[in-house]
Amino acid sequence: AAEIQRVLKAFYSVVKGTEAQQRFVLLTGVSKFSKVSVFSDLNNLTDLTMSRAAATLLGYTQVELESNFPEHIAALAAALGKTYDATLAELRYWYNGYRFHPEAEAVYNPVSVMKCFQEREFKNYWFETGTPTFLIDLLRRTPVDLGELSAAETDFSTYDPTNLAALPLLVQTGYLTIKDAAMSGRDRLFRLGYPNYEIEQSFSRWLAQGFSALPGEELSGALQRMLRALDAGDVRAMLETLRIFFAGIPNDITIANEKYYQTIFFSVFRLLGAVVEAEMRTNIGRIDAVVKTK
């Protein structure tokens, strides 16, 4: 953290010292840090991170997608043997959903959309650009409740490199996004969620593998066995396979935090495509989780 502050302070000092020669400066990155001593050298920034005016600046809106790439959408539809409208719906399902302000229009991931047009098939392209190892390590230390993802607006106003908060960082790095907002007292509360299918499936797989310490091939095999058991209505066999994910937790990890184990549970069932509802209330109490299948 001290090294991060030192480097940023040196960089911002240069930017501040050359203001007379600057016409326009735009700084980008996956995260910002709190205005600790770093920003005493550059204290006149306008933060666009969650600005309504800039919310659609770095992604494709629905209108932009349809007006700029009709021939690519048609070529993709032909390659997949789908109709034009069905292909548009599939693009939206896979790659749309990023919202940088609760009242702004959602946008598409431009990298994934372009890769999809190039390869003419739907895949998790964004995860090919890097693996979220740092985030998985952070979440293992401080797990979050995946069944109730929400954060106050004030949580996004400051990023302390010495004490990183998981939810704001997950939004900044694109693994979660703003779904909607509501007032809670005098503060605005954001409801968060996965932006689209690409992120939900890919990040769920990384979470399941990172938290359970299962090798990739074992993870795939266990998921297939669970899926077959669920399709057959065989709850006993499904639960026996589910135990593999918990048995694989290294014995040097002793976490008395229910969220750690909830993360595995939620990630596994999201990978299976099941609907999972946590803490469902009934007239006799609360059920930890309900998994809904056909």
C-alpha positions as CSV (number, residue, x, y, z in Angstrom):
1,A,0.0,0.0,0.0
2,A,2.8,2.4,0.9
3,E,4.5,1.7,-2.5
4,I,1.2,2.3,-4.3
5,Q,0.8,5.7,-2.7
6,R,4.5,6.6,-3.4
7,V,4.1,5.8,-7.1
8,L,0.8,7.5,-7.5
9,K,2.0,10.6,-5.6
10,A,5.0,10.9,-7.9
11,F,2.8,10.5,-11.0
12,Y,0.2,13.0,-9.9
13,S,2.9,15.5,-9.0
14,V,4.2,15.4,-12.6
15,V,0.6,15.9,-13.9
16,K,0.0,18.8,-11.5
17,G,3.4,20.5,-12.4
18,T,2.6,20.5,-16.2
19,E,-0.9,21.9,-16.0
20,A,0.1,25.0,-18.1
21,Q,0.8,22.7,-21.1
22,Q,-2.3,20.6,-20.7
23,R,-5.5,21.0,-22.8
24,F,-7.3,17.9,-21.7
25,V,-6.4,15.0,-19.5
26,L,-8.3,11.8,-19.0
27,L,-7.0,9.2,-16.5
28,T,-8.4,5.7,-16.6
29,G,-7.8,2.5,-14.7
30,V,-9.8,-0.3,-13.0
31,S,-9.9,1.4,-9.6
32,K,-9.3,4.7,-7.8
33,F,-7.8,5.2,-4.4
34,S,-8.9,7.5,-1.6
35,K,-7.6,11.1,-1.6
36,V,-5.0,10.4,1.0
37,S,-1.7,12.3,0.7
38,V,-1.6,11.3,-3.0
39,F,-4.2,13.9,-4.0
40,S,-2.7,16.9,-2.2
41,D,-0.6,17.2,-5.3
42,L,-3.7,17.0,-7.6
43,N,-6.9,18.0,-5.9
44,N,-8.9,19.4,-8.8
45,L,-10.0,16.2,-10.5
46,T,-13.5,15.6,-11.7
47,D,-14.4,12.0,-10.9
48,L,-16.4,10.4,-13.8
49,T,-16.4,6.9,-12.4
50,M,-20.2,6.9,-11.6
51,S,-21.3,10.0,-13.4
52,R,-24.6,9.9,-15.2
53,A,-23.1,12.0,-18.0
54,A,-20.3,9.5,-18.7
55,A,-22.1,6.3,-17.9
56,T,-22.3,5.1,-21.6
57,L,-18.9,6.5,-22.6
58,L,-16.9,3.2,-22.6
59,G,-19.4,0.6,-23.8
60,Y,-21.9,0.0,-26.7
61,T,-25.5,1.0,-26.0
62,Q,-28.3,-1.0,-27.7
63,V,-28.8,1.6,-30.3
64,E,-25.0,1.8,-31.1
65,L,-24.8,-1.9,-31.4
66,E,-27.7,-2.2,-33.8
67,S,-26.9,0.9,-35.9
68,N,-23.1,0.3,-36.3
69,F,-22.9,-3.5,-36.7
70,P,-25.9,-4.8,-38.6
71,E,-23.8,-6.8,-41.1
72,H,-21.8,-8.4,-38.3
73,I,-25.0,-9.4,-36.5
74,A,-26.4,-10.8,-39.7
75,A,-23.1,-12.8,-40.3
76,L,-23.2,-14.1,-36.7
77,A,-26.8,-15.1,-37.1
78,A,-26.1,-17.0,-40.4
79,A,-23.1,-18.8,-38.8
80,L,-25.2,-19.9,-35.8
81,G,-28.4,-20.7,-37.9
82,K,-30.4,-18.3,-35.8
83,T,-32.7,-15.4,-36.8
84,Y,-31.4,-11.8,-36.6
85,D,-33.7,-11.0,-33.6
86,A,-32.7,-14.2,-31.8
87,T,-29.0,-13.4,-32.3
88,L,-29.6,-9.9,-30.9
89,A,-31.3,-11.4,-27.8
90,E,-28.3,-13.8,-27.4
91,L,-25.8,-10.9,-27.6
92,R,-27.8,-9.0,-24.9
93,Y,-27.9,-12.1,-22.7
94,W,-24.1,-12.8,-23.0
95,Y,-22.5,-9.3,-23.1
96,N,-24.9,-6.5,-22.1
97,G,-25.7,-5.3,-18.6
98,Y,-22.9,-3.0,-17.4
99,R,-24.4,0.0,-15.6
100,F,-22.2,2.8,-14.2
101,H,-25.1,4.8,-12.8
102,P,-28.4,3.5,-11.4
103,E,-30.4,5.6,-13.8
104,A,-28.2,5.1,-16.9
105,E,-28.6,2.8,-19.8
106,A,-26.8,-0.5,-19.6
107,V,-24.0,-1.1,-22.1
108,Y,-22.3,-4.0,-23.8
109,N,-18.7,-5.1,-23.2
110,P,-17.0,-3.9,-26.5
111,V,-14.1,-6.4,-26.3
112,S,-16.4,-9.5,-26.0
113,V,-18.8,-8.2,-28.7
114,M,-16.0,-7.7,-31.2
115,K,-14.5,-11.1,-30.4
116,C,-17.9,-12.7,-30.8
117,F,-18.2,-11.1,-34.2
118,Q,-14.7,-12.2,-35.2
119,E,-15.1,-15.8,-34.0
120,R,-18.8,-16.1,-34.8
121,E,-19.6,-18.0,-31.7
122,F,-20.6,-17.1,-28.1
123,K,-17.9,-17.7,-25.5
124,N,-16.4,-16.2,-22.4
125,Y,-14.0,-13.9,-24.2
126,W,-13.4,-11.4,-21.5
127,F,-11.8,-13.9,-19.2
128,E,-9.3,-14.8,-21.8
129,T,-7.7,-11.4,-21.1
130,G,-6.7,-12.3,-17.6
131,T,-7.6,-14.2,-14.5
132,P,-8.9,-12.6,-11.3
133,T,-6.4,-14.2,-8.9
134,F,-6.0,-11.1,-6.8
135,L,-9.8,-10.8,-6.4
136,I,-10.2,-14.4,-5.5
137,D,-7.5,-14.1,-2.8
138,L,-9.2,-11.0,-1.4
139,L,-12.6,-12.7,-1.3
140,R,-11.2,-15.7,0.4
141,R,-9.9,-13.5,3.2
142,T,-13.1,-11.4,3.3
143,P,-16.0,-13.4,1.8
144,V,-19.2,-11.6,0.8
145,D,-22.8,-12.7,0.9
146,L,-23.5,-13.6,-2.8
147,G,-27.2,-14.0,-2.0
148,E,-27.6,-10.3,-0.9
149,L,-25.3,-8.1,-2.9
150,S,-25.7,-4.5,-1.9
151,A,-23.5,-1.5,-1.0
152,A,-24.1,2.1,0.0
153,E,-23.1,4.8,-2.4
154,T,-20.6,6.2,0.1
155,D,-18.7,2.9,-0.1
156,F,-17.7,3.9,-3.7
157,S,-16.5,7.3,-2.8
158,T,-13.2,6.2,-1.2
159,Y,-10.7,3.4,-1.9
160,D,-8.2,2.8,0.8
161,P,-5.3,0.6,-0.6
162,T,-4.5,-0.5,3.0
163,N,-8.0,-1.9,3.5
164,L,-9.6,-2.8,0.2
165,A,-13.4,-3.4,0.3
166,A,-14.5,-6.3,-1.9
167,L,-17.8,-5.1,-3.3
168,P,-16.7,-1.7,-4.6
169,L,-13.6,-3.3,-6.1
170,L,-15.7,-6.0,-7.8
171,V,-17.8,-3.2,-9.4
172,Q,-14.8,-1.2,-10.5
173,T,-13.2,-4.3,-12.1
174,G,-16.4,-5.3,-13.9
175,Y,-17.4,-8.5,-12.1
176,L,-20.4,-6.9,-10.6
177,T,-22.5,-4.0,-11.7
178,I,-25.3,-1.7,-10.4
179,K,-28.8,-3.2,-10.9
180,D,-30.8,-0.5,-9.2
181,A,-30.8,1.9,-6.3
182,A,-33.0,2.9,-3.4
183,M,-32.8,5.3,-0.5
184,S,-31.9,3.8,2.9
185,G,-32.2,6.7,5.4
186,R,-30.1,9.5,3.9
187,D,-27.8,7.2,1.9
188,R,-28.5,5.6,-1.4
189,L,-28.2,1.8,-1.5
190,F,-27.1,0.1,-4.6
191,R,-28.3,-3.4,-5.4
192,L,-25.5,-5.2,-7.2
193,G,-25.3,-8.3,-9.4
194,Y,-23.5,-10.0,-12.3
195,P,-23.9,-7.9,-15.5
196,N,-24.4,-10.8,-17.8
197,Y,-24.1,-14.5,-18.5
198,E,-20.5,-14.3,-19.5
199,I,-19.4,-12.9,-16.2
200,E,-21.8,-14.9,-14.0
201,Q,-20.5,-18.2,-15.5
202,S,-16.9,-17.4,-15.7
203,F,-16.6,-15.7,-12.3
204,S,-18.7,-18.4,-10.6
205,R,-16.3,-21.0,-12.0
206,W,-13.3,-19.1,-10.6
207,L,-15.0,-18.7,-7.2
208,A,-15.9,-22.4,-7.0
209,Q,-12.5,-23.5,-8.0
210,G,-10.6,-20.9,-5.9
211,F,-12.6,-21.5,-2.7
212,S,-12.8,-25.3,-2.9
213,A,-9.2,-25.8,-4.2
214,L,-10.5,-28.4,-6.8
215,P,-8.4,-28.8,-10.0
216,G,-10.3,-27.7,-13.1
217,E,-10.9,-31.2,-14.4
218,E,-12.3,-32.4,-11.1
219,L,-14.5,-29.3,-11.0
220,S,-16.0,-30.1,-14.4
221,G,-16.6,-33.7,-13.6
222,A,-18.3,-32.9,-10.3
223,L,-20.5,-30.4,-11.9
224,Q,-21.6,-32.9,-14.6
225,R,-22.4,-35.5,-11.9
226,M,-24.5,-32.9,-9.9
227,L,-26.3,-31.8,-13.1
228,R,-27.3,-35.4,-13.9
229,A,-28.4,-36.0,-10.3
230,L,-30.6,-32.9,-10.3
231,D,-32.1,-33.8,-13.7
232,A,-33.0,-37.2,-12.3
233,G,-34.4,-35.7,-9.1
234,D,-31.7,-37.7,-7.1
235,V,-31.1,-35.3,-4.2
236,R,-29.0,-37.8,-2.3
237,A,-26.5,-38.3,-5.1
238,M,-26.4,-34.5,-5.7
239,L,-25.5,-33.9,-2.1
240,E,-22.9,-36.6,-2.1
241,T,-21.2,-34.9,-5.0
242,L,-21.6,-31.4,-3.5
243,R,-19.5,-32.6,-0.5
244,I,-16.5,-32.9,-2.8
245,F,-16.3,-29.2,-3.1
246,F,-16.1,-28.7,0.7
247,A,-13.8,-31.7,1.3
248,G,-11.3,-30.1,-1.0
249,I,-10.8,-27.0,1.2
250,P,-7.2,-27.1,2.4
251,N,-6.9,-28.1,6.0
252,D,-4.8,-24.9,6.8
253,I,-7.9,-22.8,6.1
254,T,-10.0,-22.6,9.2
255,I,-12.7,-20.1,8.6
256,A,-15.7,-19.9,11.0
257,N,-17.4,-17.6,8.5
258,E,-20.5,-19.0,6.9
259,K,-20.1,-16.7,3.9
260,Y,-17.0,-18.7,2.8
261,Y,-19.0,-21.9,2.5
262,Q,-22.0,-20.0,1.0
263,T,-19.7,-18.8,-1.7
264,I,-19.0,-22.3,-2.8
265,F,-22.6,-23.3,-2.6
266,F,-23.9,-20.3,-4.6
267,S,-21.1,-20.6,-7.2
268,V,-21.7,-24.3,-7.8
269,F,-25.5,-23.9,-8.4
270,R,-25.0,-20.8,-10.6
271,L,-22.7,-22.9,-12.7
272,L,-25.4,-25.5,-13.0
273,G,-27.9,-22.9,-14.2
274,A,-30.2,-23.3,-11.2
275,V,-32.1,-20.5,-9.4
276,V,-30.8,-20.1,-5.9
277,E,-32.7,-18.1,-3.2
278,A,-31.0,-17.5,0.1
279,E,-32.5,-17.1,3.5
280,M,-36.1,-17.8,2.3
281,R,-38.6,-16.9,4.9
282,T,-41.4,-19.3,5.8
283,N,-44.1,-19.3,8.5
284,I,-41.8,-21.7,10.6
285,G,-38.5,-19.9,10.1
286,R,-35.9,-19.3,7.4
287,I,-34.4,-21.8,4.9
288,D,-30.7,-21.3,4.3
289,A,-31.1,-21.8,0.6
290,V,-33.7,-23.1,-1.9
291,V,-32.5,-24.4,-5.3
292,K,-35.2,-24.3,-8.0
293,T,-35.0,-26.5,-11.0
294,K,-37.5,-27.6,-13.6
